[in-house]
Structure formats: C-alpha cells, structure tokens
Amino acid sequence: MADKKNDSGSDSESAEEPVVGNVSKFAVVPPGYTGKPKKGHLIFDACFESGNLGRVDYITEYEIDLFIRPDTCNPRFRVWFNFTVENAKQDQRVIFNIVNFSKTKSLYRDGMSPLVKSSSRPKWVRFPAKHVYYYRCPDHRKNYVMSFAFCFDRETDIYQFSYCYPYSYTRLQNHLDNLEKKNLDYFQRELLCLSVQQRRLDLLTITNPENLDLDERQKLVFITARVHPGESPSSFVCQGIIDFLVSSHPIAKVLRDNIIFKIVPMLNPDGVYLGNYRCSLMGFDLNRHWQEPSPWAHPTLYATKNLLMEVDNNECKQNRNRPDLFPDSIDSDPVWGYRLAPSQPPPGSRTSNRWKIEMDFYIDIHAHSTLMNGFMYGNIYEDSSRFEKQSVFPKLLCGNAEDFSMTNTSFNRDVVKAGTGRRLVNI
C-alpha cells in the first residue's frame, strides 16, 4: 500500500523490533519494579493530535531511549516527534536519546535544536544548542541518534517536546473559522473535498469581488501547502500569506484588486493529524503522486489536481460544486471523502459561466530538513522565455529578503521529481 521507494534522504533502515502506535500514559520504571509509579518515574504520552512517540526504554535513572513511531503504513520515515512528559521530580535531570531517526542529514547537526514548553509556560522555546547532540550511534545499528539533556524544574508541570513548531489541523480549522466570521467580501472559504478520514480540504479564494467580472481576463495565483505533515513551517508561511492578503495593508489591497488568489492551505490533513512526517494515512508520499492521483487513495490530490488543470486550461467555474470532476459514486459512497461542498450553489452564483483567467503563478510551500534560508525549486523548459519568466520571482526575493538563498535555488527536470506538484502545471 505504501510507497516502496523514496528520494527524501530517508536512507537509514531500522532493524529494531517494529514500533507501532503511540505510547499512551506510559510510565518508565526500573527493571523489576512493580506497583504504582513513584514521583520521578516519568510518564510519556503521544496520544493526541499530531503526537508521535512509539516506544520508551529505561536505560538508567538518568537516561532514557525514545523511539519515533514511523509514518502510518510506511516504516521508512521516522523524523517527526511530539510528546508529553509528566510526573517528574523537582530538578530531576535526564538525558533523552531519540535513537531511530531515518535521516542521515539533519539541521540538528547545524545548530537547530528541539522545542519544549510546559503547562505553566505555554510558549515554545528551543533547547540551547550546547545541550543537543546528533550523531551516528554504533549501539543502535548505526542509526542517527539525537541526545539532549533536560532538567525538570517544576514537578507539577506537564512538559511537551517537539521536533519543530507544531501546526495542527485543528489550529488551521480554528483560524479559518475566525476569518469566516469576519464576513470579508474578498474572502471565500469552500470545501474542495474530504480526506480519507473525512477531514476538510479547504479552498480559499481571496480577491476583490469586482474581479469576478466574467468579461475581463483575470490573473490568478494558486498556492498549496503542507503536503508533507512534518514540514510545519510551511503552514506558518501559508498562514502569514493568508493573513497579509486579507489585511488592510495598502499593498494587500493592491494585490486583491489585481489578482485572484486560490489557496489550499493543507493538502495532507490526515497525515498532519496523525503525527506523520512525510506520508498520508495510507503511507503515500503525496508529493510523488500528482501525475495520476487515485480518487480513493489520494482524494485531496485528486480534487486539487482537477482544479489546477481546470485553471491551467484557462477556464474556471465560479462555483466549486463540481460533481462532474469526481467519480459517479461520490454521493453514494461518502466513506472515502470525495464529496464536495453542499450540492446547492450559493445564492446568486453563476454556475454556468466561466472566468477568462490566466494562471500566472503556482507555488507549493514546503520546509526543508537539511538546508537553511529560503529558496525555490523550479522546472527547466526548452522554451527560454518560459524558463526566464519563472526565474524572475526568486531573483526578486533574493534582492528583497536577506534570508533568501539563490545558491540553494535550483531548476531541474529530474525523472524522480516527475510526480511533484511543481512539475504538474506548465506555466
């Protein structure tokens, strides 16, 4: 069911016994101990949204080994972790070893460090880099291990540790709910489809309503994000784009007056909810399946691709209720989540008309696990004018953003990238 091959740097196979499912209120006690856990016997939990911790091994009173749960239906990806610890003693010191990372390269080798917060201090903070070590360990079949030292300073607190700043499916839904309540005439939220586990795939349209004049050609920018669940920074970037576009900033108004923005902010809601790093519920790296997405295995890609192809063909129905884009069985089989928004169009919508549009730009937002700064990946075209057109934006970013890297920006047409989102649309 899951992808058999990958090119994402997950080249460390684990020969340990399989790790299946997240720990739930698991108390770590010394060997041979029986009875109720005492104060200082740490209790681990990852059974919450976007949580991930599959196994905990007691080494000594001062050292504990932790195992990342692999992505659902795909044991190759073991990177994201997000778990809580409680029942600590005042000033208890412990070394945690996360022992089964699947990536050989990581920003943890370049100074990045994991995050921690607690119930009394809810703001995430990074560990001091000097307390974090990332290395290949002979004691764990030469897997890469990250060790970090921590002191529990408040015994009544529940502490949470994470690979990176979490951005959950629920957080996105709450944010979009709040935007909807503002009743902005230039913001529209619609249900593009449902995921395998019946979560929303939201489609946002941000533009001046006057741009919906069907007699004039309109420019459209299409943005997608979070196809890989563990790349949570992409959601923060996407939210920043959304928040700016709906703001009262004069530049935002100019953009709304001249461009139609279509945004799909979370392409892999099931993977995000489950605490996966790269894959969907069924173990697929969705960013390798854009060419021929399955309506039952990759419904979010299937729906988004149909919309992208419709836009790329210079036609776009104003109303998104398009059962003709989906299998005939969608109304009779809601289990797999192909069903679109309510079948009745909104009052006043012109469902039979089409826009004359030109998709000027498509961007799929990611976050990289081994490279720093901002950068872009693009395509190589035989047509020099098309190639030059797509190179303009990264050059503009490089001239205006200090943390944008033209060195890391690259253009290619590698066969292995054929199933990615950026290779799908020919702009």
C-alpha positions as CSV (number, residue, x, y, z in Angstrom):
1,M,0.0,0.0,0.0
2,A,2.7,2.5,0.9
3,D,5.4,3.9,-1.4
4,K,8.2,1.5,-1.9
5,K,10.9,4.0,-2.9
6,N,11.8,7.5,-1.9
7,D,14.4,10.1,-2.6
8,S,14.0,12.2,0.6
9,G,17.2,11.2,2.4
10,S,15.5,8.5,4.5
11,D,18.3,6.1,4.0
12,S,18.7,4.6,7.4
13,E,16.7,1.4,7.9
14,S,15.8,0.3,11.4
15,A,16.3,-3.4,12.2
16,E,14.9,-2.9,15.7
17,E,11.6,-4.5,16.5
18,P,8.7,-2.7,14.8
19,V,7.3,0.4,16.5
20,V,3.5,0.5,16.0
21,G,1.2,3.1,17.6
22,N,1.9,5.9,20.0
23,V,2.6,5.5,23.7
24,S,-0.3,6.4,26.0
25,K,0.4,7.5,29.6
26,F,3.3,5.1,29.7
27,A,5.3,5.1,32.9
28,V,9.0,4.3,32.7
29,V,10.1,2.4,35.7
30,P,13.3,0.5,36.6
31,P,13.5,-3.2,35.7
32,G,11.8,-5.5,38.2
33,Y,9.8,-2.6,39.7
34,T,6.1,-3.4,40.4
35,G,3.4,-1.2,41.7
36,K,2.2,2.3,41.2
37,P,4.7,4.7,39.6
38,K,6.5,6.9,42.1
39,K,7.3,10.5,41.7
40,G,10.2,10.7,39.3
41,H,9.0,7.7,37.2
42,L,8.4,9.7,34.1
43,I,5.1,9.2,32.3
44,F,5.1,9.6,28.5
45,D,2.1,10.3,26.2
46,A,1.7,10.9,22.5
47,C,-1.9,10.0,22.0
48,F,-3.1,13.5,20.9
49,E,-3.4,15.4,17.6
50,S,0.0,15.5,15.8
51,G,1.6,13.4,18.5
52,N,4.4,10.9,17.8
53,L,6.3,8.7,20.2
54,G,6.3,4.9,19.6
55,R,8.4,3.4,22.4
56,V,10.3,4.3,25.6
57,D,13.1,2.3,27.1
58,Y,14.6,2.7,30.6
59,I,18.4,2.8,30.5
60,T,19.3,4.3,33.8
61,E,17.7,6.7,36.3
62,Y,19.3,9.4,34.3
63,E,19.0,8.2,30.7
64,I,16.0,7.1,28.6
65,D,15.9,5.9,24.9
66,L,13.0,7.1,22.8
67,F,11.7,5.6,19.5
68,I,9.8,7.6,16.9
69,R,6.7,5.9,15.6
70,P,7.1,5.5,11.8
71,D,4.6,7.1,9.5
72,T,1.4,5.1,9.2
73,C,1.8,2.3,6.7
74,N,5.3,3.3,5.9
75,P,8.2,2.3,8.2
76,R,10.8,4.2,6.2
77,F,10.0,7.7,7.6
78,R,11.0,8.3,11.2
79,V,11.7,12.0,11.8
80,W,8.7,13.9,13.5
81,F,8.2,13.6,17.2
82,N,5.8,15.3,19.6
83,F,5.1,14.0,23.1
84,T,4.5,15.0,26.7
85,V,6.2,14.0,29.9
86,E,4.8,14.3,33.4
87,N,5.3,13.0,37.0
88,A,8.9,14.4,37.2
89,K,10.6,15.3,40.5
90,Q,11.8,18.9,41.2
91,D,15.1,19.4,39.4
92,Q,15.2,15.9,38.0
93,R,17.8,15.7,35.3
94,V,17.5,13.2,32.4
95,I,19.3,12.6,29.1
96,F,16.9,11.6,26.3
97,N,18.2,9.7,23.3
98,I,15.9,9.6,20.2
99,V,17.5,6.6,18.7
100,N,15.8,5.7,15.4
101,F,15.9,8.7,13.1
102,S,15.7,7.7,9.4
103,K,17.5,10.7,8.0
104,T,21.3,10.8,7.9
105,K,21.3,14.6,7.3
106,S,19.5,17.0,9.6
107,L,19.6,20.6,10.7
108,Y,20.2,19.3,14.2
109,R,23.8,18.9,13.0
110,D,23.9,22.6,12.2
111,G,22.7,24.1,15.4
112,M,18.9,23.5,15.3
113,S,17.5,22.1,18.5
114,P,14.2,20.6,19.6
115,L,11.4,22.6,21.3
116,V,9.9,22.4,24.7
117,K,7.1,24.0,26.6
118,S,5.2,23.2,29.8
119,S,1.7,23.7,31.2
120,S,2.8,26.8,33.2
121,R,4.9,28.2,30.3
122,P,2.9,27.6,27.2
123,K,5.3,29.4,24.8
124,W,7.6,27.1,22.8
125,V,11.3,27.6,23.4
126,R,14.3,25.9,21.8
127,F,16.9,23.9,23.7
128,P,20.3,25.5,24.0
129,A,22.3,24.1,21.1
130,K,25.1,23.0,23.5
131,H,22.7,20.6,25.1
132,V,21.9,18.8,21.9
133,Y,24.0,16.2,20.0
134,Y,23.2,14.5,16.7
135,Y,25.4,11.6,15.8
136,R,25.6,8.1,14.3
137,C,25.5,5.5,17.1
138,P,27.0,2.0,17.0
139,D,24.8,1.0,19.9
140,H,21.7,1.4,17.7
141,R,22.7,-0.3,14.5
142,K,24.5,2.9,13.3
143,N,21.2,4.8,13.2
144,Y,21.4,8.5,13.8
145,V,20.6,9.5,17.3
146,M,19.8,12.8,18.9
147,S,20.6,13.2,22.6
148,F,19.5,16.1,24.7
149,A,19.8,16.9,28.4
150,F,16.9,18.3,30.3
151,C,16.1,19.4,33.8
152,F,12.5,19.3,35.0
153,D,12.3,22.3,37.2
154,R,8.6,22.1,38.2
155,E,7.2,18.8,39.4
156,T,3.6,19.8,38.8
157,D,4.1,20.8,35.2
158,I,3.4,18.7,32.1
159,Y,6.2,19.1,29.6
160,Q,5.9,18.8,25.8
161,F,8.8,18.2,23.4
162,S,8.6,18.5,19.7
163,Y,10.8,18.2,16.5
164,C,9.7,21.6,15.3
165,Y,6.9,24.1,16.0
166,P,3.6,22.1,15.6
167,Y,0.9,23.4,13.4
168,S,-2.1,21.1,13.7
169,Y,-5.2,20.5,11.5
170,T,-7.4,21.9,14.3
171,R,-5.3,25.1,14.5
172,L,-5.9,25.7,10.8
173,Q,-9.6,25.0,11.1
174,N,-10.0,27.4,14.0
175,H,-8.1,30.1,12.1
176,L,-10.2,29.7,9.1
177,D,-13.4,29.7,11.2
178,N,-12.3,33.0,12.7
179,L,-11.6,34.5,9.3
180,E,-15.0,33.4,8.0
181,K,-16.8,35.1,11.0
182,K,-15.4,38.4,9.8
183,N,-17.6,38.2,6.7
184,L,-15.0,39.9,4.4
185,D,-16.4,40.3,1.0
186,Y,-13.0,39.5,-0.6
187,F,-12.5,36.2,1.3
188,Q,-14.3,33.0,0.5
189,R,-13.8,29.5,2.1
190,E,-15.1,26.4,0.4
191,L,-14.9,22.6,0.8
192,L,-12.9,21.2,-2.1
193,C,-13.3,17.6,-0.8
194,L,-12.9,15.4,2.2
195,S,-9.8,13.3,3.1
196,V,-9.8,9.5,3.6
197,Q,-10.6,10.1,7.2
198,Q,-13.2,12.7,6.4
199,R,-11.2,15.8,7.2
200,R,-11.7,19.0,5.3
201,L,-9.6,20.1,2.3
202,D,-10.3,23.8,2.3
203,L,-10.1,26.0,-0.8
204,L,-9.7,29.8,-0.1
205,T,-10.4,32.5,-2.6
206,I,-9.0,36.0,-1.9
207,T,-9.7,38.8,-4.3
208,N,-11.7,41.9,-4.9
209,P,-15.2,40.8,-5.7
210,E,-15.2,43.1,-8.8
211,N,-12.5,40.7,-10.3
212,L,-15.3,38.2,-10.8
213,D,-16.4,40.2,-13.8
214,L,-16.6,37.4,-16.4
215,D,-16.0,39.7,-19.3
216,E,-12.4,40.5,-18.5
217,R,-9.3,38.3,-18.4
218,Q,-8.0,37.8,-14.8
219,K,-4.6,36.8,-13.5
220,L,-4.7,34.0,-10.9
221,V,-2.1,32.8,-8.3
222,F,-2.5,29.3,-7.0
223,I,-0.9,28.4,-3.7
224,T,-0.8,25.0,-1.9
225,A,1.0,23.9,1.3
226,R,1.6,21.1,3.8
227,V,1.7,18.1,1.5
228,H,4.3,16.8,3.9
229,P,2.9,16.7,7.5
230,G,6.3,17.1,9.3
231,E,7.0,20.4,7.4
232,S,5.0,22.5,9.8
233,P,6.9,25.8,8.9
234,S,5.1,25.7,5.6
235,S,1.8,26.1,7.4
236,F,3.1,29.1,9.3
237,V,4.3,30.6,6.0
238,C,0.9,29.9,4.3
239,Q,-1.0,31.5,7.3
240,G,1.2,34.5,7.0
241,I,0.4,34.8,3.3
242,I,-3.4,34.5,4.0
243,D,-3.3,36.9,6.9
244,F,-1.5,39.5,4.9
245,L,-3.7,39.2,1.9
246,V,-6.9,39.7,4.0
247,S,-5.4,42.6,5.9
248,S,-5.9,46.3,5.5
249,H,-2.3,46.9,4.3
250,P,-2.3,49.0,1.2
251,I,-0.1,46.5,-0.7
252,A,-2.6,43.7,0.2
253,K,-5.4,45.8,-1.3
254,V,-3.4,46.3,-4.5
255,L,-2.9,42.6,-4.7
256,R,-6.5,41.8,-4.2
257,D,-7.5,44.4,-6.8
258,N,-5.4,42.9,-9.4
259,I,-5.1,39.2,-8.7
260,I,-7.3,36.2,-7.8
261,F,-5.6,34.1,-5.1
262,K,-6.6,30.5,-4.8
263,I,-5.1,28.8,-1.7
264,V,-5.2,25.2,-0.5
265,P,-3.5,25.5,2.9
266,M,-3.3,21.9,4.0
267,L,-3.0,19.2,1.3
268,N,-2.4,16.3,3.7
269,P,-4.8,16.8,6.7
270,D,-4.8,13.2,7.7
271,G,-1.0,13.0,7.9
272,V,-0.9,16.2,9.9
273,Y,-3.5,14.9,12.4
274,L,-1.8,11.5,12.8
275,G,1.6,13.0,13.5
276,N,3.3,11.6,10.4
277,Y,6.4,13.1,8.9
278,R,6.1,12.7,5.2
279,C,3.1,10.4,4.3
280,S,-0.6,10.2,4.3
281,L,-2.7,7.9,6.3
282,M,-2.1,5.1,3.8
283,G,1.6,5.6,3.7
284,F,1.9,7.5,0.4
285,D,4.3,10.4,-0.1
286,L,1.6,12.6,-1.8
287,N,4.2,14.8,-3.5
288,R,5.2,11.8,-5.7
289,H,1.6,11.1,-6.9
290,W,0.5,14.3,-8.7
291,Q,0.7,12.7,-12.2
292,E,-2.0,10.1,-11.6
293,P,-3.6,10.6,-8.2
294,S,-6.2,8.0,-7.1
295,P,-9.6,9.3,-6.1
296,W,-9.7,6.7,-3.2
297,A,-6.1,6.7,-2.1
298,H,-5.2,10.3,-2.7
299,P,-8.5,12.2,-2.7
300,T,-7.0,15.6,-1.7
301,L,-4.5,15.4,-4.6
302,Y,-7.2,14.2,-7.0
303,A,-9.5,17.2,-6.2
304,T,-6.7,19.7,-6.2
305,K,-5.2,18.5,-9.4
306,N,-8.6,18.7,-11.1
307,L,-9.0,22.3,-10.0
308,L,-5.4,23.1,-11.1
309,M,-5.9,21.5,-14.5
310,E,-9.2,23.4,-14.9
311,V,-7.4,26.7,-14.1
312,D,-4.4,25.8,-16.2
313,N,-6.7,25.3,-19.2
314,N,-7.8,28.9,-18.7
315,E,-11.3,28.0,-17.5
316,C,-12.6,28.1,-14.0
317,K,-16.2,27.8,-12.8
318,Q,-17.1,30.4,-10.3
319,N,-18.9,27.8,-8.2
320,R,-16.8,25.0,-6.9
321,N,-19.7,22.4,-6.7
322,R,-18.4,20.3,-9.5
323,P,-19.6,16.6,-9.2
324,D,-18.5,16.2,-12.8
325,L,-14.9,16.3,-11.6
326,F,-15.4,13.3,-9.4
327,P,-16.5,9.6,-9.7
328,D,-20.2,8.9,-10.2
329,S,-20.2,7.1,-6.9
330,I,-19.3,10.1,-4.7
331,D,-22.9,10.7,-3.4
332,S,-23.4,7.0,-2.6
333,D,-20.0,6.4,-1.0
334,P,-19.1,9.2,1.4
335,V,-16.7,6.9,3.3
336,W,-13.7,7.8,1.1
337,G,-14.5,11.5,1.2
338,Y,-14.8,12.6,-2.4
339,R,-17.9,14.6,-1.7
340,L,-17.7,18.3,-2.4
341,A,-19.4,21.2,-0.7
342,P,-23.3,21.1,-0.4
343,S,-24.9,20.3,-3.7
344,Q,-26.9,23.5,-3.9
345,P,-24.9,26.6,-5.2
346,P,-24.9,29.7,-3.0
347,P,-27.5,32.3,-3.8
348,G,-26.6,34.5,-6.8
349,S,-23.7,32.3,-8.0
350,R,-23.4,32.0,-11.8
351,T,-22.6,28.3,-12.1
352,S,-23.0,28.1,-15.9
353,N,-20.4,30.8,-16.6
354,R,-16.6,30.6,-16.7
355,W,-13.9,33.1,-16.0
356,K,-11.4,34.1,-18.6
357,I,-8.3,33.6,-16.5
358,E,-4.6,33.2,-16.8
359,M,-2.7,31.3,-14.1
360,D,0.3,33.5,-13.6
361,F,2.0,31.7,-10.8
362,Y,1.8,28.3,-8.9
363,I,3.7,27.8,-5.6
364,D,3.8,24.7,-3.4
365,I,5.1,25.7,0.0
366,H,7.5,23.2,1.8
367,A,10.0,23.2,4.6
368,H,13.5,21.6,4.2
369,S,15.0,19.4,6.9
370,T,18.7,19.9,5.9
371,L,19.0,23.3,4.2
372,M,18.7,26.8,5.8
373,N,17.3,30.0,4.5
374,G,14.5,30.4,1.9
375,F,14.9,29.1,-1.6
376,M,12.9,27.8,-4.5
377,Y,12.9,24.8,-6.8
378,G,11.6,25.3,-10.3
379,N,11.5,23.5,-13.7
380,I,13.6,23.5,-16.8
381,Y,11.9,24.3,-20.0
382,E,13.1,24.1,-23.6
383,D,11.3,27.4,-24.2
384,S,13.7,30.0,-23.0
385,S,11.0,32.6,-22.4
386,R,9.2,30.3,-20.0
387,F,12.3,29.5,-18.2
388,E,13.2,33.2,-17.9
389,K,9.7,34.0,-16.7
390,Q,9.8,31.6,-13.7
391,S,13.3,32.8,-12.7
392,V,12.1,36.3,-12.1
393,F,10.4,35.7,-8.7
394,P,13.4,34.1,-6.9
395,K,15.6,36.9,-8.2
396,L,13.1,39.5,-6.7
397,L,13.1,37.6,-3.4
398,C,16.9,37.5,-3.4
399,G,17.0,41.2,-3.8
400,N,14.5,42.0,-1.1
401,A,14.9,39.2,1.5
402,E,18.1,38.8,3.4
403,D,17.4,35.2,4.3
404,F,16.7,34.1,0.7
405,S,19.4,32.0,-0.9
406,M,19.9,31.9,-4.7
407,T,22.7,29.4,-4.1
408,N,20.2,26.8,-2.8
409,T,17.6,27.7,-5.5
410,S,17.7,25.3,-8.4
411,F,15.8,24.3,-11.6
412,N,15.6,20.8,-12.9
413,R,13.6,18.2,-14.7
414,D,14.8,15.0,-12.9
415,V,12.6,12.0,-13.6
416,V,12.4,11.2,-9.9
417,K,10.6,14.6,-9.4
418,A,8.0,13.9,-12.1
419,G,5.3,13.3,-9.5
420,T,5.7,16.6,-7.7
421,G,3.3,19.5,-7.6
422,R,5.7,21.9,-9.4
423,R,6.1,19.6,-12.3
424,L,2.3,19.2,-12.8
425,V,1.5,22.7,-14.1
426,N,3.1,24.2,-17.2
427,I,3.1,27.9,-16.6
